[in-house]
Amino acid sequence: MEMDEIKCLLADESQAILNIPVSDAYKEAIDLIVEYVHKRKGKLVTSGMGKAGQVAQNIATTFSSTGTPAIFLHPSEAQHGDLGVLQENDIMLVISNSGKTREIVELILLSRGLIKGIKFIVITSNQESPLAEKSDVCLLTGNPCEVCNLGLTPTTSTTVMTVIGDILVVGTMRKIDFKPTEYAKRHHGGYLGDVSRKMSEEE
């Protein structure tokens, strides 16, 4: 691959991030997470299939490391008993680029069958999709074109999903006033542990 081609790919990915629709839905999503996890003492449960599921796993671990308890629930395993991890006051964040992923649509129905009224935040590209219609808050990706030369492999779409997840994490951190002292309690090892402990000493 030539350098110019690499620059074009990077430019396409960067443009996709800039084209993420910005709306009050972000504030609504963050307010819901703070309400249910930090005030009602529930947890954030993320889910997705395939590459979207990998993004959802990453979002869950990042939330947990920054003071908002979160777990990943595999939508297929949920149908074989893992749905039981849901409790009152939990809130769910589900991701599907198409908004039509069968396992995720079924997960919403099954979850609300177990806990009536459980709230769903959805990240999707399709505002008219079944998932968007069933959501309490819908965060749109802007439906970016994949940089994959086939236009099929989740590439740009997963980048955008990750960015949206990061915005939710950082927005929640700010809302709960998450401090280096609390960060250090959750990071005992490695470089981040050393840095956060030094920062907490300076508070």
Secondary structure, 3 states (H helix, E strand, C coil): CCHHHHHHHHHHHHHHHHCCCCCCHHHHHHHHHHHHHHHCCCCEEEEECHHHHHHHHHHHHHHHHCCCCEEECCHHHHCCCHHHHCCCCCEEEEECCCCCCHHHHHHHHHHHHHCCCCEEEEEECCCCCHHHHHCCEEEECCCCCCCCCCCCCCCHHHHHHHHHHHHHHHHHHHHHCCCHHHHHHHCCCHHHHHHHHHHHHCC
